[in-house]
């Protein structure tokens, strides 16, 4: 069964722009996400991210771009594994793994969506499960680090910082349940995308503007929008699946 031509590519384009920003930030700071990786790996990743971000924007080269980006994000996801093995009770390494794996998922969906080897139903199911697991990890990460999460919320947003830390943690959990059970999955994915974009705009962009010399602010801002792009890619897929007269479950 062939996959219908995607009617919406907004997620792919957002994902690609975020990958370009990721590559430029990595190149300027000679560091990926503040992880202090070997210079040869960082430089290769920066070049691959920039190439992949350009390729994924155009339909003819999008599959190649998706493969390159998936490979980069997968490498860095796997580099979290030693930390998980060394300290499995500390969730930070788990959280880093699933953040990177969500980006792998986004790139993989782009590739598979443009391939004739996958049916819409199969791809939608796999995409939901993979991103649903990542959303569950985001839930746990915020729950375990609720205090630091609350401290990132701008104080001018009522009612309190902790209120929004708890609320977004619950929303991540609801999104995970919706995706894994396929109940209102399209709506959940769209709302998840919107929440991640708001994270970027309301939390990380102000921090970036207040301290543009911080590599952490740049990398976290870019990563947030990249994950939003991955969620948007799934939303585009589920929306197309629905338009093709498949009933959402």
Secondary structure, DSSP 4 states (H G I P E B T S, - for coil): -PPPPPS--HHHHHHHHHHHHHHHHHHHHT-STT----HHHHHHHHHHHHHHHHHTTSHHHHHHHHHHHHHHHHHHHHTTHHHHHHTTT-HHHHHHHHHHHHHHHHHHHHHHHTSTT--HHHHHHHHHHHHHHHHHHHHHHHHHTHHHHHHHS-TTSSS-HHHHHHHHHHHHHHHHHHHHHTSSHHHHHHHHHHHHHHHIIIIIHHHHHH-TT-HHHHHHHHHHHHHHHHHHHHHHHHHHHHHTTPPP-
